[in-house]
Amino acid sequence: MKDNNILVKLSNAGILKDNKWLVRGVNLEIHKGKIVTLIGPNGSGKTTTAKIALGLYKHIEGTVEKFTKKISYVPQKVIIDWTLPVRVSDFMVLTQDLKSDEISYALNLTGVEHLKNNNLRDLSGGEFQRVLLARAIAKRPELLVLDEPVQGVDYSGEVALYALIKKISETLKCGILLISHDLHVVMSATDHVVCLNGHVCCSGNPVDVAQDKNYKELFGEHSSQLLSIYEHDHNHTHSSDGNIVEAKK
């Protein structure tokens, strides 16, 4: 019997290219209102796994079952001619038809509605990532796939963006497949973690993955120790070294 909350299900999924397995044996489910995060070193198959989930490969091992067509994808790299004077509002409708209220809602949810008449080239890294998110959620997708969505953003900006991604999931009730390089920053904003290195090394909730020996072998004991600061319920935020910097109101 199908779980109506499942958006995508990968069963023993993998892909072989030029006689080499890019990734193999991946099992995961993405549910409505939940965030699944893929982590792993460079070349571990994170983006490949996301593309398998999106159905972009025709010949794969295993199966992919998709139970929604309302999908948005934000790739790791977006190629833009920064010499062109493209406003945020123009960028929002570059490849999709949107009503003004859809644009306003998306930009407001991501906190950048005040920038809609600004040129893209004048935005900071964090502002541009928020515009990319706004563009992706304007049509209210059921599944949102984000490949390294904090490119060109400093640590505090990363924390804020991951908090925003959690807010988007909760507000739109959409499932999110998130690719991240740093579980330390993202773990408070994710429900399930899959650690990849060509295959699934370990998976589970963030705290359990942080303590798994396979995770420690890939990322080091120091990374696991940093993650331990999140193992408690807390009403404050931490700096990058784990110190308490601000109480939440």
CORSULGI-V236753 format. One record per backbone hydrogen bond with DSSP energy under -0.5 kcal/mol. CO is the residue of the C=O (numbers start at 1). NH is the residue of the N-H. Records with the same first field share a line. If there is no record, write none. Layout:
BEGIN
CO: NH ; NH
END
This chain:
BEGIN
2: 4
3: 6
5: 32
7: 67
8: 30
9: 65
10: 12 ; 28
11: 63
13: 26
14: 61
15: 22 ; 23
17: 20
20: 17 ; 22
23: 15
25: 27
26: 13
28: 10
29: 31
30: 7 ; 8
31: 34
34: 36 ; 176
35: 191 ; 192
36: 178
37: 39 ; 194
38: 180
39: 196
41: 44
44: 198
45: 49
46: 50
47: 51
48: 52
49: 53
50: 54
51: 55 ; 56
52: 55
58: 60
61: 14
63: 11
64: 66
65: 9
69: 71
70: 142 ; 143
72: 145
73: 75
74: 147
77: 79
78: 80
80: 82
81: 84
84: 86
85: 87
86: 120
87: 91
88: 92
89: 93
90: 93
91: 94
96: 98
99: 103
100: 104
101: 105
102: 106
103: 107
104: 108
105: 109
106: 110
107: 112 ; 113
108: 111
112: 115
113: 116
115: 118
116: 89
118: 88
119: 122
120: 123
124: 128
125: 129
126: 130
127: 131
128: 132
129: 133
130: 134
131: 135
132: 136
133: 137
134: 138
137: 140
142: 175
143: 72
144: 146 ; 177
145: 74 ; 147
146: 148 ; 179
148: 151
150: 153
154: 158
155: 159
156: 160
157: 161
158: 162
159: 163
160: 164
161: 165
162: 166
163: 167
164: 168
165: 169
166: 170
167: 171
168: 172
169: 173
175: 144
176: 36 ; 178
177: 146
178: 38 ; 180
179: 148
182: 185 ; 186
183: 187
186: 189
187: 190
192: 37
193: 204
194: 39 ; 196
195: 201 ; 202
198: 24
199: 197 ; 201
202: 195
204: 193
205: 209
206: 210
207: 211
208: 212
209: 212
212: 216
213: 217
214: 218
215: 219
216: 220
220: 224
221: 225
222: 226
223: 227
224: 228
225: 228
226: 229
227: 230
228: 231
235: 248
237: 245 ; 246
239: 242
243: 239
246: 237
END
